[in-house]
Amino acid sequence: MAIEFNGKTIETTANGYLVDHGDWTKELGEHLAKEEGLDLTQKHWDLIEFLRDEFINNNGNQPNTRNIVKAMSDKWGGKISQKDVYDLFPKDPSKQGGRIAGLPESRRKGGY
């Protein structure tokens, strides 16, 4: 599969994940989020940037929901719950967030 964006053809998997995470831009992230009915806030971007940083700079790591909650609690300076990150990405913060962040599909099951 592929999507057309800004005059480019970007290859995706059957589930909508980018084949090459290097094709991702913030503008493409916004586009992908809008297609899923999401208006990205700073908290969305914090989570997206965390997922991208973990994948790119930590040997392809794709954090589960528990690790996302811990990292965002540290980032936002307070205790947050799993519900808080699911409010941002209702279809699973690691999977939906990862798709919008341009990362490969995670094969993990569950959040913990």
N, C-alpha and C positions, 0 to 999 in steps of 0.2 A: 504494500500500500504506500501511498504518498499523499502529502498535502502540498498545496500551492500557497506560498506565503512570500509577500514582497518580491514577486517575480522569480522566486526560486522554487524548485521542486525538492521537497525534503522527505526522504524515505522514512516510513514508519512501519512498525510491526502491525499485525492484524488487530492488536489490542490498542493501537494508538500511541505506542511508545516510540521515541526516536531511535533509529538504528544507530546513528552516530551522535553521541551527546555533544560533540563539538559543533553541531549545527545549531545548537540552542543559543538564543539571545533573550534578553529581558522582554523585548517586543514580542517574540514568539511565545514566551511564557504567558504574557498578557492575553494573546490571541487564544492559546489553548485553554486558559482559565475561562475566558468569555464563552467559548464553545461549551463549557461545562456549567455555565450559569454562575460563575464566581466573579466577584469584583475584588481584586486583590488589595489588601490593606498592608500596612507595614508589618503586621504580625505574620501575614501570609508570606511576605518576602523574607522575613527572618527565618521562617521554617524552610522555605525553598533554598535559601543561601546555605543553611545548615546542611541540608541533604546534599546539595552540590559539593560543598566543601568536604564532607565525609567521603563521598564517592571519589572525587577527583584527587584529594590529598591524603586519603587513608586507605589506599589499596582496594578501591571498589566497595568499601563498606556501605551498606544500606541499612541504617538504623531502624530498629523496630519502634513501635509506638511508645513503649516504656522508656527507651533511650531518648526519643524525641521529647517526651514530657519532661524528663530530667534536664535536657539541654535548654529547652525553652523556659523552664522555671529559672534556671541560672541566668539566661539572657534577659528575661523580663523582670527579674528581681522579686520573685514571689512564688509561692507554691501554686501550681496549676494542676488540673486534673486531666485525665484522658479525654473527658468531655470537651474541655477547652480546645484541644487540637482537632477533635472531630467536628467541632463547630466550624473550624476553618476549612477543613477538608472532609466533608461528610462521608465520602466513599473510601475512607482510610487515609490517614495522613501520610503514611509511608508509601502507599501505592498511588493514590491520586496526586499527592504532593510530588512524588517522584516523577510521575508522568508529566506534570506541568513544569517540573524542573529539568525536563529533557533527559532523564536518566533511564537506564534499561529497566525492564519489568523485574520486580523483586519476586523471587520464587518462594519466599517465606510464607508461612501460614500464621495467622493470628498476630496479636499485638504484643503478647508477653511471651 
